[in-house]
């Protein structure tokens, strides 16, 4: 199953240009994080559950980007009690 997201970037960018640069960045980071969290929650609801470790390990991490690009990764995290990944 694929997940598709469409964003009207012209309208968004036009509205953001009216704001100071730091607020632009905060808005973009917050919106992107909210979207990533929603995808992570959906992934958790769909993952097969054996021990529950995979479900517990799914998380959202901000990745390095640029001023214009905000990135988040949704993936299993490593850690104690998570099967030694």
N, C-alpha and C positions, 0 to 999 in steps of 0.2 A: 504494500500500500504506500502510495506517495503522499507527501504533504506539499501543498502548493500555497504560496502566499503572494499576493499582489498588493503593492503599495504605490499610490499615486505620488511619486517622488517630486514631480513638478510643483504640485500644490504644497507639499510638505516643505520643500526647500524654500519656496517663496515665503511661506509663513515664518520659517526659522530665520531667514535673513533679516527679519524685523527685530530679532532679539540680539542681545550682546553675545559675543562668541562663547563665553563660558556657559551661559544658559543654553545655547544651541547644543553644545556638547552634552550637557547634563540631560537635556530632553532626549537626544538621540540614544544615549547610553541607557537611560531609564526605559524607553520604549523598546529598545532591542532586548534588554534583559527581561522585560515582561513577556515578550514574545517567546524568548528562549525558555523561560520558566513554564509557560503554557505547553510548549512542545515536550519538555522534560516530564511534566505531569502526565501527558498523554502517553508517552513512552512507558512510564511506570505502570500505567493502567493496562498496557497491552503486553508487557513482557511476561513470558512464562515463569511461573513461580515453583521452584523446587525447594531450595533452602531460603530463598528470599534475599540472598546476598546481592544478586544482580539488580533487583528492584531497588534495594537500599543504596546501591552504589551509583545509580544514575544521577548525574548532577550537571550543573551549569557552571562553566568557567569562562571568564573573560580572557580573550586572547589578544596578543599584541596587534594593533592596527595602526591607523594613521588618524589625523584630525578629521578626515573625510570618511574613514571607514571604521565602523565599530563592529567587532567580532565577538561572538560567544560560541563556545562549543558545548554540545550536549553529548555526554559520553559517560561510560562507567568510570568511576574514579578508583584509584588504587588505595589500599589501606588495610589496616589490621582487621582481620575477620572477614575479608572480602575474597577469600579463596586464593590468596597469594598472587594476585595478578601483577 
